[in-house]
């Protein structure tokens, strides 16, 4: 598992707590910012809204979280493009 995490360049998990949710993550210095945004967005998705996890449909929860990851990825991609045009990146 450790080798797989290192190969991915980043890893995260999220949990709901009584006083709020928490996302823990690790990222290699070389990780792509877009990849990290996707992973963090995915984990935020797990602690946002209504989870779809059950014995029958655990994959639906992963797909639901992926939508948050995609939103984070696309948002950061757009921000970086705009910042690049403005000379800020
Ligand atoms: Zn997940």
PDB file of the backbone (N, CA, C, O) and the ligand in Angstrom, with CONECT records:
HET     ZN  A 101       1
ATOM      1  N   UNK A   1       0.823  -1.200   0.000  1.00  0.00           N
ATOM      2  CA  UNK A   1       0.000   0.000   0.000  1.00  0.00           C
ATOM      3  C   UNK A   1       0.861   1.256   0.000  1.00  0.00           C
ATOM      4  O   UNK A   1       0.575   2.221  -0.709  1.00  0.00           O
ATOM      5  N   UNK A   2       1.924   1.230   0.807  1.00  0.00           N
ATOM      6  CA  UNK A   2       2.794   2.403   0.875  1.00  0.00           C
ATOM      7  C   UNK A   2       3.390   2.724  -0.499  1.00  0.00           C
ATOM      8  O   UNK A   2       3.475   3.888  -0.889  1.00  0.00           O
ATOM      9  N   UNK A   3       3.797   1.694  -1.217  1.00  0.00           N
ATOM     10  CA  UNK A   3       4.379   1.901  -2.539  1.00  0.00           C
ATOM     11  C   UNK A   3       3.361   2.548  -3.471  1.00  0.00           C
ATOM     12  O   UNK A   3       3.703   3.438  -4.250  1.00  0.00           O
ATOM     13  N   UNK A   4       2.122   2.103  -3.391  1.00  0.00           N
ATOM     14  CA  UNK A   4       1.066   2.675  -4.222  1.00  0.00           C
ATOM     15  C   UNK A   4       0.816   4.137  -3.892  1.00  0.00           C
ATOM     16  O   UNK A   4       0.616   4.961  -4.785  1.00  0.00           O
ATOM     17  N   UNK A   5       0.831   4.453  -2.603  1.00  0.00           N
ATOM     18  CA  UNK A   5       0.625   5.846  -2.187  1.00  0.00           C
ATOM     19  C   UNK A   5       1.759   6.720  -2.699  1.00  0.00           C
ATOM     20  O   UNK A   5       1.525   7.818  -3.204  1.00  0.00           O
ATOM     21  N   UNK A   6       2.983   6.235  -2.567  1.00  0.00           N
ATOM     22  CA  UNK A   6       4.130   7.019  -3.049  1.00  0.00           C
ATOM     23  C   UNK A   6       4.043   7.216  -4.557  1.00  0.00           C
ATOM     24  O   UNK A   6       4.363   8.291  -5.064  1.00  0.00           O
ATOM     25  N   UNK A   7       3.614   6.187  -5.271  1.00  0.00           N
ATOM     26  CA  UNK A   7       3.507   6.294  -6.726  1.00  0.00           C
ATOM     27  C   UNK A   7       2.445   7.314  -7.131  1.00  0.00           C
ATOM     28  O   UNK A   7       2.591   7.999  -8.143  1.00  0.00           O
ATOM     29  N   UNK A   8       1.380   7.412  -6.343  1.00  0.00           N
ATOM     30  CA  UNK A   8       0.312   8.368  -6.665  1.00  0.00           C
ATOM     31  C   UNK A   8       0.744   9.802  -6.387  1.00  0.00           C
ATOM     32  O   UNK A   8       0.229  10.736  -7.001  1.00  0.00           O
ATOM     33  N   UNK A   9       1.681   9.981  -5.471  1.00  0.00           N
ATOM     34  CA  UNK A   9       2.156  11.325  -5.178  1.00  0.00           C
ATOM     35  C   UNK A   9       1.338  12.062  -4.137  1.00  0.00           C
ATOM     36  O   UNK A   9       1.748  13.121  -3.661  1.00  0.00           O
ATOM     37  N   UNK A  10       0.203  11.524  -3.786  1.00  0.00           N
ATOM     38  CA  UNK A  10      -0.638  12.146  -2.758  1.00  0.00           C
ATOM     39  C   UNK A  10      -1.663  11.120  -2.300  1.00  0.00           C
ATOM     40  O   UNK A  10      -2.010  10.183  -3.019  1.00  0.00           O
ATOM     41  N   UNK A  11      -2.129  11.332  -1.084  1.00  0.00           N
ATOM     42  CA  UNK A  11      -3.111  10.411  -0.522  1.00  0.00           C
ATOM     43  C   UNK A  11      -3.887  11.151   0.544  1.00  0.00           C
ATOM     44  O   UNK A  11      -3.332  12.020   1.217  1.00  0.00           O
ATOM     45  N   UNK A  12      -5.145  10.832   0.713  1.00  0.00           N
ATOM     46  CA  UNK A  12      -5.963  11.529   1.701  1.00  0.00           C
ATOM     47  C   UNK A  12      -7.088  10.634   2.182  1.00  0.00           C
ATOM     48  O   UNK A  12      -7.482   9.678   1.515  1.00  0.00           O
ATOM     49  N   UNK A  13      -7.584  10.966   3.336  1.00  0.00           N
ATOM     50  CA  UNK A  13      -8.809  10.331   3.828  1.00  0.00           C
ATOM     51  C   UNK A  13      -9.566  11.344   4.666  1.00  0.00           C
ATOM     52  O   UNK A  13      -8.981  12.277   5.217  1.00  0.00           O
ATOM     53  N   UNK A  14     -10.856  11.153   4.753  1.00  0.00           N
ATOM     54  CA  UNK A  14     -11.713  12.097   5.467  1.00  0.00           C
ATOM     55  C   UNK A  14     -12.546  11.374   6.496  1.00  0.00           C
ATOM     56  O   UNK A  14     -12.829  10.182   6.367  1.00  0.00           O
ATOM     57  N   UNK A  15     -12.935  12.108   7.518  1.00  0.00           N
ATOM     58  CA  UNK A  15     -13.791  11.530   8.532  1.00  0.00           C
ATOM     59  C   UNK A  15     -14.709  12.580   9.121  1.00  0.00           C
ATOM     60  O   UNK A  15     -14.364  13.757   9.230  1.00  0.00           O
ATOM     61  N   UNK A  16     -15.880  12.119   9.494  1.00  0.00           N
ATOM     62  CA  UNK A  16     -16.826  13.014  10.155  1.00  0.00           C
ATOM     63  C   UNK A  16     -16.583  12.945  11.650  1.00  0.00           C
ATOM     64  O   UNK A  16     -16.449  11.858  12.211  1.00  0.00           O
ATOM     65  N   UNK A  17     -16.527  14.085  12.288  1.00  0.00           N
ATOM     66  CA  UNK A  17     -16.306  14.169  13.727  1.00  0.00           C
ATOM     67  C   UNK A  17     -17.488  14.917  14.334  1.00  0.00           C
ATOM     68  O   UNK A  17     -18.188  15.643  13.628  1.00  0.00           O
ATOM     69  N   UNK A  18     -17.717  14.749  15.640  1.00  0.00           N
ATOM     70  CA  UNK A  18     -18.857  15.446  16.267  1.00  0.00           C
ATOM     71  C   UNK A  18     -18.812  16.964  16.085  1.00  0.00           C
ATOM     72  O   UNK A  18     -19.860  17.597  15.953  1.00  0.00           O
ATOM     73  N   UNK A  19     -17.638  17.546  16.076  1.00  0.00           N
ATOM     74  CA  UNK A  19     -17.538  19.000  15.955  1.00  0.00           C
ATOM     75  C   UNK A  19     -17.200  19.455  14.536  1.00  0.00           C
ATOM     76  O   UNK A  19     -16.920  20.634  14.318  1.00  0.00           O
ATOM     77  N   UNK A  20     -17.223  18.554  13.592  1.00  0.00           N
ATOM     78  CA  UNK A  20     -16.940  18.920  12.213  1.00  0.00           C
ATOM     79  C   UNK A  20     -16.159  17.823  11.516  1.00  0.00           C
ATOM     80  O   UNK A  20     -15.702  16.869  12.146  1.00  0.00           O
ATOM     81  N   UNK A  21     -16.017  17.968  10.241  1.00  0.00           N
ATOM     82  CA  UNK A  21     -15.309  16.970   9.453  1.00  0.00           C
ATOM     83  C   UNK A  21     -13.842  17.326   9.333  1.00  0.00           C
ATOM     84  O   UNK A  21     -13.451  18.480   9.508  1.00  0.00           O
ATOM     85  N   UNK A  22     -13.039  16.323   9.033  1.00  0.00           N
ATOM     86  CA  UNK A  22     -11.609  16.548   8.896  1.00  0.00           C
ATOM     87  C   UNK A  22     -11.093  15.755   7.698  1.00  0.00           C
ATOM     88  O   UNK A  22     -11.530  14.633   7.445  1.00  0.00           O
ATOM     89  N   UNK A  23     -10.159  16.357   6.968  1.00  0.00           N
ATOM     90  CA  UNK A  23      -9.487  15.687   5.857  1.00  0.00           C
ATOM     91  C   UNK A  23      -8.002  15.655   6.188  1.00  0.00           C
ATOM     92  O   UNK A  23      -7.382  16.695   6.408  1.00  0.00           O
ATOM     93  N   UNK A  24      -7.445  14.467   6.221  1.00  0.00           N
ATOM     94  CA  UNK A  24      -6.009  14.297   6.430  1.00  0.00           C
ATOM     95  C   UNK A  24      -5.397  13.982   5.072  1.00  0.00           C
ATOM     96  O   UNK A  24      -5.992  13.256   4.275  1.00  0.00           O
ATOM     97  N   UNK A  25      -4.225  14.517   4.806  1.00  0.00           N
ATOM     98  CA  UNK A  25      -3.609  14.193   3.530  1.00  0.00           C
ATOM     99  C   UNK A  25      -2.093  14.264   3.605  1.00  0.00           C
ATOM    100  O   UNK A  25      -1.506  14.909   4.474  1.00  0.00           O
ATOM    101  N   UNK A  26      -1.499  13.577   2.661  1.00  0.00           N
ATOM    102  CA  UNK A  26      -0.054  13.651   2.456  1.00  0.00           C
ATOM    103  C   UNK A  26       0.148  13.922   0.974  1.00  0.00           C
ATOM    104  O   UNK A  26      -0.563  13.379   0.128  1.00  0.00           O
ATOM    105  N   UNK A  27       1.128  14.771   0.670  1.00  0.00           N
ATOM    106  CA  UNK A  27       1.445  15.064  -0.732  1.00  0.00           C
ATOM    107  C   UNK A  27       2.948  15.150  -0.898  1.00  0.00           C
ATOM    108  O   UNK A  27       3.634  15.782  -0.095  1.00  0.00           O
ATOM    109  N   UNK A  28       3.455  14.521  -1.931  1.00  0.00           N
ATOM    110  CA  UNK A  28       4.869  14.631  -2.277  1.00  0.00           C
ATOM    111  C   UNK A  28       5.131  16.052  -2.771  1.00  0.00           C
ATOM    112  O   UNK A  28       4.246  16.675  -3.357  1.00  0.00           O
ATOM    113  N   UNK A  29       6.339  16.570  -2.538  1.00  0.00           N
ATOM    114  CA  UNK A  29       6.646  17.919  -3.027  1.00  0.00           C
ATOM    115  C   UNK A  29       6.457  18.053  -4.539  1.00  0.00           C
ATOM    116  O   UNK A  29       6.198  19.145  -5.043  1.00  0.00           O
ATOM    117  N   UNK A  30       6.587  16.953  -5.246  1.00  0.00           N
ATOM    118  CA  UNK A  30       6.507  16.999  -6.709  1.00  0.00           C
ATOM    119  C   UNK A  30       5.089  16.783  -7.253  1.00  0.00           C
ATOM    120  O   UNK A  30       4.891  16.759  -8.468  1.00  0.00           O
ATOM    121  N   UNK A  31       4.120  16.628  -6.373  1.00  0.00           N
ATOM    122  CA  UNK A  31       2.775  16.316  -6.860  1.00  0.00           C
ATOM    123  C   UNK A  31       2.215  17.474  -7.694  1.00  0.00           C
ATOM    124  O   UNK A  31       2.460  18.645  -7.405  1.00  0.00           O
ATOM    125  N   UNK A  32       1.477  17.123  -8.708  1.00  0.00           N
ATOM    126  CA  UNK A  32       0.803  18.134  -9.531  1.00  0.00           C
ATOM    127  C   UNK A  32      -0.261  18.831  -8.686  1.00  0.00           C
ATOM    128  O   UNK A  32      -1.049  18.159  -8.021  1.00  0.00           O
ATOM    129  N   UNK A  33      -0.297  20.154  -8.698  1.00  0.00           N
ATOM    130  CA  UNK A  33      -1.351  20.851  -7.951  1.00  0.00           C
ATOM    131  C   UNK A  33      -2.749  20.422  -8.373  1.00  0.00           C
ATOM    132  O   UNK A  33      -3.659  20.365  -7.545  1.00  0.00           O
ATOM    133  N   UNK A  34      -2.926  20.122  -9.649  1.00  0.00           N
ATOM    134  CA  UNK A  34      -4.241  19.685 -10.123  1.00  0.00           C
ATOM    135  C   UNK A  34      -4.605  18.316  -9.548  1.00  0.00           C
ATOM    136  O   UNK A  34      -5.757  18.077  -9.186  1.00  0.00           O
ATOM    137  N   UNK A  35      -3.639  17.438  -9.468  1.00  0.00           N
ATOM    138  CA  UNK A  35      -3.883  16.111  -8.889  1.00  0.00           C
ATOM    139  C   UNK A  35      -4.231  16.241  -7.405  1.00  0.00           C
ATOM    140  O   UNK A  35      -5.147  15.580  -6.918  1.00  0.00           O
ATOM    141  N   UNK A  36      -3.503  17.088  -6.697  1.00  0.00           N
ATOM    142  CA  UNK A  36      -3.776  17.291  -5.276  1.00  0.00           C
ATOM    143  C   UNK A  36      -5.159  17.913  -5.078  1.00  0.00           C
ATOM    144  O   UNK A  36      -5.892  17.523  -4.169  1.00  0.00           O
ATOM    145  N   UNK A  37      -5.510  18.867  -5.916  1.00  0.00           N
ATOM    146  CA  UNK A  37      -6.845  19.480  -5.826  1.00  0.00           C
ATOM    147  C   UNK A  37      -7.930  18.426  -6.029  1.00  0.00           C
ATOM    148  O   UNK A  37      -8.948  18.428  -5.338  1.00  0.00           O
ATOM    149  N   UNK A  38      -7.700  17.525  -6.988  1.00  0.00           N
ATOM    150  CA  UNK A  38      -8.674  16.464  -7.245  1.00  0.00           C
ATOM    151  C   UNK A  38      -8.836  15.566  -6.015  1.00  0.00           C
ATOM    152  O   UNK A  38      -9.957  15.252  -5.613  1.00  0.00           O
ATOM    153  N   UNK A  39      -7.729  15.161  -5.431  1.00  0.00           N
ATOM    154  CA  UNK A  39      -7.773  14.262  -4.267  1.00  0.00           C
ATOM    155  C   UNK A  39      -8.459  14.942  -3.080  1.00  0.00           C
ATOM    156  O   UNK A  39      -9.304  14.337  -2.421  1.00  0.00           O
ATOM    157  N   UNK A  40      -8.102  16.182  -2.811  1.00  0.00           N
ATOM    158  CA  UNK A  40      -8.727  16.891  -1.686  1.00  0.00           C
ATOM    159  C   UNK A  40     -10.215  17.125  -1.948  1.00  0.00           C
ATOM    160  O   UNK A  40     -11.038  16.981  -1.045  1.00  0.00           O
ATOM    161  N   UNK A  41     -10.551  17.481  -3.171  1.00  0.00           N
ATOM    162  CA  UNK A  41     -11.956  17.664  -3.509  1.00  0.00           C
ATOM    163  C   UNK A  41     -12.747  16.379  -3.332  1.00  0.00           C
ATOM    164  O   UNK A  41     -13.873  16.396  -2.833  1.00  0.00           O
ATOM    165  N   UNK A  42     -12.158  15.272  -3.740  1.00  0.00           N
ATOM    166  CA  UNK A  42     -12.811  13.967  -3.579  1.00  0.00           C
ATOM    167  C   UNK A  42     -13.112  13.701  -2.101  1.00  0.00           C
ATOM    168  O   UNK A  42     -14.210  13.263  -1.757  1.00  0.00           O
ATOM    169  N   UNK A  43     -12.143  13.965  -1.238  1.00  0.00           N
ATOM    170  CA  UNK A  43     -12.348  13.710   0.197  1.00  0.00           C
ATOM    171  C   UNK A  43     -13.366  14.680   0.794  1.00  0.00           C
ATOM    172  O   UNK A  43     -14.166  14.287   1.642  1.00  0.00           O
ATOM    173  N   UNK A  44     -13.346  15.919   0.370  1.00  0.00           N
ATOM    174  CA  UNK A  44     -14.374  16.868   0.827  1.00  0.00           C
ATOM    175  C   UNK A  44     -15.746  16.351   0.421  1.00  0.00           C
ATOM    176  O   UNK A  44     -16.714  16.498   1.168  1.00  0.00           O
ATOM    177  N   UNK A  45     -15.834  15.752  -0.747  1.00  0.00           N
ATOM    178  CA  UNK A  45     -17.090  15.173  -1.187  1.00  0.00           C
ATOM    179  C   UNK A  45     -17.608  14.098  -0.253  1.00  0.00           C
ATOM    180  O   UNK A  45     -18.815  13.987  -0.039  1.00  0.00           O
ATOM    181  N   UNK A  46     -16.710  13.310   0.302  1.00  0.00           N
ATOM    182  CA  UNK A  46     -17.139  12.246   1.217  1.00  0.00           C
ATOM    183  C   UNK A  46     -17.769  12.796   2.492  1.00  0.00           C
ATOM    184  O   UNK A  46     -18.608  12.129   3.098  1.00  0.00           O
ATOM    185  N   UNK A  47     -17.385  13.985   2.906  1.00  0.00           N
ATOM    186  CA  UNK A  47     -17.927  14.543   4.155  1.00  0.00           C
ATOM    187  C   UNK A  47     -18.937  15.655   3.883  1.00  0.00           C
ATOM    188  O   UNK A  47     -19.332  16.377   4.799  1.00  0.00           O
ATOM    189  N   UNK A  48     -19.352  15.792   2.629  1.00  0.00           N
ATOM    190  CA  UNK A  48     -20.346  16.800   2.250  1.00  0.00           C
ATOM    191  C   UNK A  48     -21.612  16.103   1.768  1.00  0.00           C
ATOM    192  O   UNK A  48     -21.554  15.044   1.143  1.00  0.00           O
ATOM    193  N   UNK A  49     -22.723  16.695   2.060  1.00  0.00           N
ATOM    194  CA  UNK A  49     -23.984  16.147   1.576  1.00  0.00           C
ATOM    195  C   UNK A  49     -24.313  14.798   2.177  1.00  0.00           C
ATOM    196  O   UNK A  49     -23.798  14.422   3.230  1.00  0.00           O
ATOM    197  N   UNK A  50     -25.168  14.090   1.497  1.00  0.00           N
ATOM    198  CA  UNK A  50     -25.625  12.788   1.992  1.00  0.00           C
ATOM    199  C   UNK A  50     -24.811  11.674   1.360  1.00  0.00           C
ATOM    200  O   UNK A  50     -24.779  11.537   0.137  1.00  0.00           O
ATOM    201  N   UNK A  51     -24.156  10.882   2.187  1.00  0.00           N
ATOM    202  CA  UNK A  51     -23.356   9.772   1.673  1.00  0.00           C
ATOM    203  C   UNK A  51     -24.251   8.702   1.070  1.00  0.00           C
ATOM    204  O   UNK A  51     -25.374   8.484   1.527  1.00  0.00           O
ATOM    205  N   UNK A  52     -23.745   8.042   0.046  1.00  0.00           N
ATOM    206  CA  UNK A  52     -24.485   6.978  -0.634  1.00  0.00           C
ATOM    207  C   UNK A  52     -23.889   5.609  -0.328  1.00  0.00           C
ATOM    208  O   UNK A  52     -24.171   4.627  -1.014  1.00  0.00           O
ATOM    209  N   UNK A  53     -23.059   5.561   0.714  1.00  0.00           N
ATOM    210  CA  UNK A  53     -22.359   4.310   1.007  1.00  0.00           C
ATOM    211  C   UNK A  53     -23.298   3.287   1.663  1.00  0.00           C
ATOM    212  O   UNK A  53     -24.040   3.600   2.593  1.00  0.00           O
ATOM    213  N   UNK A  54     -23.238   2.086   1.155  1.00  0.00           N
ATOM    214  CA  UNK A  54     -23.943   0.962   1.746  1.00  0.00           C
ATOM    215  C   UNK A  54     -23.244  -0.293   1.251  1.00  0.00           C
ATOM    216  O   UNK A  54     -22.334  -0.216   0.425  1.00  0.00           O
ATOM    217  N   UNK A  55     -23.657  -1.427   1.741  1.00  0.00           N
ATOM    218  CA  UNK A  55     -23.035  -2.678   1.270  1.00  0.00           C
ATOM    219  C   UNK A  55     -23.266  -2.884  -0.215  1.00  0.00           C
ATOM    220  O   UNK A  55     -22.405  -3.414  -0.917  1.00  0.00           O
ATOM    221  N   UNK A  56     -24.426  -2.466  -0.692  1.00  0.00           N
ATOM    222  CA  UNK A  56     -24.770  -2.704  -2.094  1.00  0.00           C
ATOM    223  C   UNK A  56     -24.157  -1.704  -3.050  1.00  0.00           C
ATOM    224  O   UNK A  56     -23.848  -2.050  -4.190  1.00  0.00           O
ATOM    225  N   UNK A  57     -23.976  -0.468  -2.605  1.00  0.00           N
ATOM    226  CA  UNK A  57     -23.585   0.560  -3.578  1.00  0.00           C
ATOM    227  C   UNK A  57     -22.430   1.441  -3.118  1.00  0.00           C
ATOM    228  O   UNK A  57     -22.485   2.658  -3.295  1.00  0.00           O
ATOM    229  N   UNK A  58     -21.396   0.865  -2.537  1.00  0.00           N
ATOM    230  CA  UNK A  58     -20.243   1.658  -2.093  1.00  0.00           C
ATOM    231  C   UNK A  58     -19.635   2.415  -3.269  1.00  0.00           C
ATOM    232  O   UNK A  58     -19.109   3.513  -3.086  1.00  0.00           O
ATOM    233  N   UNK A  59     -19.699   1.852  -4.462  1.00  0.00           N
ATOM    234  CA  UNK A  59     -19.113   2.525  -5.625  1.00  0.00           C
ATOM    235  C   UNK A  59     -19.838   3.820  -5.952  1.00  0.00           C
ATOM    236  O   UNK A  59     -19.237   4.743  -6.501  1.00  0.00           O
ATOM    237  N   UNK A  60     -21.136   3.901  -5.619  1.00  0.00           N
ATOM    238  CA  UNK A  60     -21.872   5.149  -5.896  1.00  0.00           C
ATOM    239  C   UNK A  60     -21.325   6.301  -5.051  1.00  0.00           C
ATOM    240  O   UNK A  60     -21.249   7.440  -5.511  1.00  0.00           O
ATOM    241  N   UNK A  61     -20.949   5.989  -3.817  1.00  0.00           N
ATOM    242  CA  UNK A  61     -20.359   7.023  -2.972  1.00  0.00           C
ATOM    243  C   UNK A  61     -19.032   7.495  -3.573  1.00  0.00           C
ATOM    244  O   UNK A  61     -18.729   8.687  -3.540  1.00  0.00           O
ATOM    245  N   UNK A  62     -18.258   6.589  -4.109  1.00  0.00           N
ATOM    246  CA  UNK A  62     -16.993   6.989  -4.742  1.00  0.00           C
ATOM    247  C   UNK A  62     -17.246   7.883  -5.964  1.00  0.00           C
ATOM    248  O   UNK A  62     -16.540   8.867  -6.181  1.00  0.00           O
ATOM    249  N   UNK A  63     -18.257   7.527  -6.750  1.00  0.00           N
ATOM    250  CA  UNK A  63     -18.600   8.350  -7.917  1.00  0.00           C
ATOM    251  C   UNK A  63     -19.107   9.722  -7.489  1.00  0.00           C
ATOM    252  O   UNK A  63     -18.807  10.733  -8.125  1.00  0.00           O
ATOM    253  N   UNK A  64     -19.885   9.744  -6.395  1.00  0.00           N
ATOM    254  CA  UNK A  64     -20.387  11.032  -5.884  1.00  0.00           C
ATOM    255  C   UNK A  64     -19.210  11.899  -5.429  1.00  0.00           C
ATOM    256  O   UNK A  64     -19.163  13.092  -5.731  1.00  0.00           O
ATOM    257  N   UNK A  65     -18.268  11.304  -4.708  1.00  0.00           N
ATOM    258  CA  UNK A  65     -17.090  12.047  -4.253  1.00  0.00           C
ATOM    259  C   UNK A  65     -16.238  12.487  -5.441  1.00  0.00           C
ATOM    260  O   UNK A  65     -15.638  13.561  -5.413  1.00  0.00           O
ATOM    261  N   UNK A  66     -16.185  11.663  -6.479  1.00  0.00           N
ATOM    262  CA  UNK A  66     -15.421  12.028  -7.679  1.00  0.00           C
ATOM    263  C   UNK A  66     -15.940  13.314  -8.308  1.00  0.00           C
ATOM    264  O   UNK A  66     -15.167  14.076  -8.888  1.00  0.00           O
ATOM    265  N   UNK A  67     -17.236  13.560  -8.199  1.00  0.00           N
ATOM    266  CA  UNK A  67     -17.789  14.796  -8.760  1.00  0.00           C
ATOM    267  C   UNK A  67     -17.196  16.017  -8.056  1.00  0.00           C
ATOM    268  O   UNK A  67     -16.931  17.033  -8.699  1.00  0.00           O
ATOM    269  N   UNK A  68     -16.990  15.926  -6.765  1.00  0.00           N
ATOM    270  CA  UNK A  68     -16.359  17.012  -6.019  1.00  0.00           C
ATOM    271  C   UNK A  68     -14.889  17.149  -6.445  1.00  0.00           C
ATOM    272  O   UNK A  68     -14.372  18.255  -6.602  1.00  0.00           O
ATOM    273  N   UNK A  69     -14.241  16.007  -6.625  1.00  0.00           N
ATOM    274  CA  UNK A  69     -12.846  16.036  -7.082  1.00  0.00           C
ATOM    275  C   UNK A  69     -12.732  16.692  -8.442  1.00  0.00           C
ATOM    276  O   UNK A  69     -11.827  17.491  -8.679  1.00  0.00           O
ATOM    277  N   UNK A  70     -13.644  16.356  -9.332  1.00  0.00           N
ATOM    278  CA  UNK A  70     -13.631  16.948 -10.673  1.00  0.00           C
ATOM    279  C   UNK A  70     -13.881  18.453 -10.598  1.00  0.00           C
ATOM    280  O   UNK A  70     -13.264  19.227 -11.330  1.00  0.00           O
ATOM    281  N   UNK A  71     -14.783  18.859  -9.717  1.00  0.00           N
ATOM    282  CA  UNK A  71     -15.062  20.296  -9.572  1.00  0.00           C
ATOM    283  C   UNK A  71     -13.819  21.028  -9.063  1.00  0.00           C
ATOM    284  O   UNK A  71     -13.501  22.116  -9.544  1.00  0.00           O
ATOM    285  N   UNK A  72     -13.125  20.444  -8.105  1.00  0.00           N
ATOM    286  CA  UNK A  72     -11.907  21.077  -7.579  1.00  0.00           C
ATOM    287  C   UNK A  72     -10.830  21.150  -8.661  1.00  0.00           C
ATOM    288  O   UNK A  72     -10.160  22.171  -8.816  1.00  0.00           O
ATOM    289  N   UNK A  73     -10.673  20.061  -9.401  1.00  0.00           N
ATOM    290  CA  UNK A  73      -9.673  19.999 -10.475  1.00  0.00           C
ATOM    291  C   UNK A  73      -9.947  21.069 -11.526  1.00  0.00           C
ATOM    292  O   UNK A  73      -9.059  21.842 -11.886  1.00  0.00           O
ATOM    293  N   UNK A  74     -11.179  21.106 -12.012  1.00  0.00           N
ATOM    294  CA  UNK A  74     -11.522  22.053 -13.071  1.00  0.00           C
ATOM    295  C   UNK A  74     -11.460  23.500 -12.576  1.00  0.00           C
ATOM    296  O   UNK A  74     -11.066  24.397 -13.321  1.00  0.00           O
ATOM    297  N   UNK A  75     -11.844  23.722 -11.334  1.00  0.00           N
ATOM    298  CA  UNK A  75     -11.780  25.078 -10.781  1.00  0.00           C
ATOM    299  C   UNK A  75     -10.339  25.553 -10.704  1.00  0.00           C
ATOM    300  O   UNK A  75     -10.024  26.664 -11.129  1.00  0.00           O
ATOM    301  N   UNK A  76      -9.467  24.718 -10.164  1.00  0.00           N
ATOM    302  CA  UNK A  76      -8.061  25.117 -10.063  1.00  0.00           C
ATOM    303  C   UNK A  76      -7.445  25.290 -11.450  1.00  0.00           C
ATOM    304  O   UNK A  76      -6.664  26.215 -11.668  1.00  0.00           O
ATOM    305  N   UNK A  77      -7.789  24.414 -12.381  1.00  0.00           N
ATOM    306  CA  UNK A  77      -7.269  24.539 -13.745  1.00  0.00           C
ATOM    307  C   UNK A  77      -7.651  25.889 -14.343  1.00  0.00           C
ATOM    308  O   UNK A  77      -6.829  26.549 -14.979  1.00  0.00           O
ATOM    309  N   UNK A  78      -8.885  26.288 -14.139  1.00  0.00           N
ATOM    310  CA  UNK A  78      -9.363  27.562 -14.666  1.00  0.00           C
ATOM    311  C   UNK A  78      -8.647  28.722 -13.961  1.00  0.00           C
ATOM    312  O   UNK A  78      -8.205  29.667 -14.615  1.00  0.00           O
ATOM    313  N   UNK A  79      -8.536  28.652 -12.644  1.00  0.00           N
ATOM    314  CA  UNK A  79      -7.869  29.725 -11.887  1.00  0.00           C
ATOM    315  C   UNK A  79      -6.415  29.871 -12.348  1.00  0.00           C
ATOM    316  O   UNK A  79      -5.934  30.988 -12.541  1.00  0.00           O
ATOM    317  N   UNK A  80      -5.726  28.758 -12.523  1.00  0.00           N
ATOM    318  CA  UNK A  80      -4.328  28.822 -12.961  1.00  0.00           C
ATOM    319  C   UNK A  80      -4.215  29.418 -14.363  1.00  0.00           C
ATOM    320  O   UNK A  80      -3.278  30.160 -14.656  1.00  0.00           O
ATOM    321  N   UNK A  81      -5.175  29.088 -15.226  1.00  0.00           N
ATOM    322  CA  UNK A  81      -5.150  29.649 -16.583  1.00  0.00           C
ATOM    323  C   UNK A  81      -5.378  31.160 -16.534  1.00  0.00           C
ATOM    324  O   UNK A  81      -4.689  31.918 -17.216  1.00  0.00           O
ATOM    325  N   UNK A  82      -6.328  31.585 -15.742  1.00  0.00           N
ATOM    326  CA  UNK A  82      -6.598  33.025 -15.614  1.00  0.00           C
ATOM    327  C   UNK A  82      -5.406  33.738 -14.976  1.00  0.00           C
ATOM    328  O   UNK A  82      -5.009  34.815 -15.420  1.00  0.00           O
ATOM    329  N   UNK A  83      -4.841  33.134 -13.938  1.00  0.00           N
ATOM    330  CA  UNK A  83      -3.691  33.738 -13.271  1.00  0.00           C
ATOM    331  C   UNK A  83      -2.497  33.810 -14.229  1.00  0.00           C
ATOM    332  O   UNK A  83      -1.724  34.767 -14.198  1.00  0.00           O
ATOM    333  N   UNK A  84      -2.355  32.794 -15.072  1.00  0.00           N
ATOM    334  CA  UNK A  84      -1.268  32.802 -16.044  1.00  0.00           C
ATOM    335  C   UNK A  84      -1.424  33.925 -17.053  1.00  0.00           C
ATOM    336  O   UNK A  84      -0.445  34.571 -17.426  1.00  0.00           O
ATOM    337  N   UNK A  85      -2.647  34.159 -17.494  1.00  0.00           N
ATOM    338  CA  UNK A  85      -2.913  35.258 -18.440  1.00  0.00           C
ATOM    339  C   UNK A  85      -2.668  36.602 -17.789  1.00  0.00           C
ATOM    340  O   UNK A  85      -2.257  37.561 -18.442  1.00  0.00           O
ATOM    341  N   UNK A  86      -2.930  36.658 -16.479  1.00  0.00           N
ATOM    342  CA  UNK A  86      -2.729  37.925 -15.758  1.00  0.00           C
ATOM    343  C   UNK A  86      -1.269  38.098 -15.323  1.00  0.00           C
ATOM    344  O   UNK A  86      -0.897  39.130 -14.764  1.00  0.00           O
ATOM    345  N   UNK A  87      -0.453  37.076 -15.586  1.00  0.00           N
ATOM    346  CA  UNK A  87       0.953  37.166 -15.227  1.00  0.00           C
ATOM    347  C   UNK A  87       1.232  36.884 -13.767  1.00  0.00           C
ATOM    348  O   UNK A  87       2.317  37.178 -13.266  1.00  0.00           O
ATOM    349  N   UNK A  88       0.242  36.307 -13.078  1.00  0.00           N
ATOM    350  CA  UNK A  88       0.415  36.046 -11.650  1.00  0.00           C
ATOM    351  C   UNK A  88       0.916  34.640 -11.362  1.00  0.00           C
ATOM    352  O   UNK A  88       1.278  34.346 -10.223  1.00  0.00           O
ATOM    353  N   UNK A  89       0.946  33.776 -12.347  1.00  0.00           N
ATOM    354  CA  UNK A  89       1.386  32.398 -12.091  1.00  0.00           C
ATOM    355  C   UNK A  89       2.584  32.036 -12.950  1.00  0.00           C
ATOM    356  O   UNK A  89       3.088  30.916 -12.867  1.00  0.00           O
TER     357      UNK A  89
HETATM  358 ZN    ZN A 101     -13.264   7.981  -1.979  1.00  0.00          ZN
END
